[in-house]
Amino acid sequence: MKKLFLLFTLFIICLLAACGEKSSVAEEQKNVEEIEKSPSETEKTEETNKDSSSLNTEEGEIQEKEAAAYVDALIQATVFQNAEKYAEKAPGPESSEEKQKDGSTQKGFFKEIYKQNTKQNMTGLPVTDEQVDKLTDAFLKALSVTEYEVIEAKAQSADKVKVTVSVKGFDDDLVNNKTEAELTQFISENKVGKEELVAKNMEVLTKNYEEVKDTLEPVNVEVDVDHNPDGSYVVMFQDQYLKGFVR
């Protein structure tokens, strides 16, 4: 996931150099990998002291079913930006309204972190909020064409479950390669400055995300789910499943 804007900024640096411009972009770039922790998850740091041997067959089956349902719900809220589906799928005794509120939080956090990381990755470049907003919406649109299926959940202990998800993601390398090719042609045909070049890059990258239609062959990803003492479930590292959607 960290490759997403690393590729973007490295290409911008090369193009700016070709135009006789200089860029102050930092060497280390990160993007949606920081989405991997949700707001509620970072606050739930208490660990259980249950021994795995105390988990009987019936309890294990219930835990596996609920953990799988939670991962399903979390993917709906984050990848597909659907708080209603989150409320339908999420396990637990909470009301539908409470679950939808939680889903909306996950949804908003995912989108906002992508925006903030994008801005941080482009520090020193003349990028507007409007351009970042459009790029974010285009990226989420690309994610919306992907497919997935929760295929298995295995209790590892009384407080740990490993959930396996089959994912048909989209080809992010293809998006970046198309963007690079189009910008190279644009540079060869036009004399541009830094601001125009960056604006064109954002425009082309946004367009190419919007045009994503196809998915790749499915891959299986494993997601570690923690079962908290209060009965709730958390995925500490959402990047475990996101890497299947963006490839």
ChimeraX attribute file (.defattr): number of C-alpha atoms within 10 A of each C-alpha:
attribute: neighborCount
match mode: 1-to-1
recipient: residues
	/A:1	18
	/A:2	14
	/A:3	17
	/A:4	20
	/A:5	19
	/A:6	18
	/A:7	15
	/A:8	19
	/A:9	23
	/A:10	14
	/A:11	18
	/A:12	23
	/A:13	16
	/A:14	14
	/A:15	21
	/A:16	20
	/A:17	13
	/A:18	11
	/A:19	15
	/A:20	10
	/A:21	12
	/A:22	14
	/A:23	17
	/A:24	10
	/A:25	17
	/A:26	12
	/A:27	10
	/A:28	8
	/A:29	20
	/A:30	17
	/A:31	21
	/A:32	23
	/A:33	20
	/A:34	18
	/A:35	20
	/A:36	17
	/A:37	19
	/A:38	22
	/A:39	14
	/A:40	14
	/A:41	15
	/A:42	11
	/A:43	8
	/A:44	15
	/A:45	10
	/A:46	8
	/A:47	11
	/A:48	14
	/A:49	9
	/A:50	12
	/A:51	10
	/A:52	14
	/A:53	8
	/A:54	11
	/A:55	17
	/A:56	10
	/A:57	10
	/A:58	9
	/A:59	13
	/A:60	21
	/A:61	15
	/A:62	12
	/A:63	24
	/A:64	22
	/A:65	18
	/A:66	22
	/A:67	30
	/A:68	28
	/A:69	21
	/A:70	23
	/A:71	28
	/A:72	20
	/A:73	24
	/A:74	28
	/A:75	20
	/A:76	24
	/A:77	26
	/A:78	26
	/A:79	21
	/A:80	21
	/A:81	23
	/A:82	19
	/A:83	23
	/A:84	18
	/A:85	19
	/A:86	30
	/A:87	24
	/A:88	15
	/A:89	18
	/A:90	26
	/A:91	20
	/A:92	13
	/A:93	10
	/A:94	11
	/A:95	10
	/A:96	14
	/A:97	11
	/A:98	12
	/A:99	23
	/A:100	21
	/A:101	16
	/A:102	20
	/A:103	26
	/A:104	20
	/A:105	17
	/A:106	26
	/A:107	23
	/A:108	15
	/A:109	18
	/A:110	23
	/A:111	20
	/A:112	15
	/A:113	19
	/A:114	22
	/A:115	21
	/A:116	15
	/A:117	19
	/A:118	22
	/A:119	17
	/A:120	16
	/A:121	21
	/A:122	23
	/A:123	15
	/A:124	12
	/A:125	18
	/A:126	12
	/A:127	16
	/A:128	11
	/A:129	10
	/A:130	9
	/A:131	13
	/A:132	19
	/A:133	17
	/A:134	17
	/A:135	24
	/A:136	19
	/A:137	16
	/A:138	20
	/A:139	22
	/A:140	19
	/A:141	19
	/A:142	26
	/A:143	24
	/A:144	18
	/A:145	16
	/A:146	22
	/A:147	17
	/A:148	17
	/A:149	13
	/A:150	17
	/A:151	11
	/A:152	14
	/A:153	25
	/A:154	18
	/A:155	24
	/A:156	15
	/A:157	18
	/A:158	22
	/A:159	22
	/A:160	21
	/A:161	24
	/A:162	19
	/A:163	25
	/A:164	20
	/A:165	24
	/A:166	20
	/A:167	24
	/A:168	22
	/A:169	25
	/A:170	25
	/A:171	17
	/A:172	20
	/A:173	14
	/A:174	14
	/A:175	20
	/A:176	21
	/A:177	14
	/A:178	15
	/A:179	23
	/A:180	20
	/A:181	10
	/A:182	16
	/A:183	21
	/A:184	13
	/A:185	10
	/A:186	15
	/A:187	16
	/A:188	10
	/A:189	9
	/A:190	9
	/A:191	10
	/A:192	15
	/A:193	12
	/A:194	19
	/A:195	13
	/A:196	12
	/A:197	21
	/A:198	21
	/A:199	16
	/A:200	18
	/A:201	21
	/A:202	20
	/A:203	15
	/A:204	20
	/A:205	24
	/A:206	22
	/A:207	17
	/A:208	21
	/A:209	24
	/A:210	19
	/A:211	13
	/A:212	21
	/A:213	14
	/A:214	13
	/A:215	19
	/A:216	16
	/A:217	10
	/A:218	17
	/A:219	14
	/A:220	16
	/A:221	17
	/A:222	16
	/A:223	23
	/A:224	22
	/A:225	24
	/A:226	23
	/A:227	21
	/A:228	17
	/A:229	15
	/A:230	7
	/A:231	13
	/A:232	16
	/A:233	26
	/A:234	22
	/A:235	23
	/A:236	20
	/A:237	18
	/A:238	23
	/A:239	18
	/A:240	16
	/A:241	24
	/A:242	23
	/A:243	17
	/A:244	24
	/A:245	28
	/A:246	21
	/A:247	17
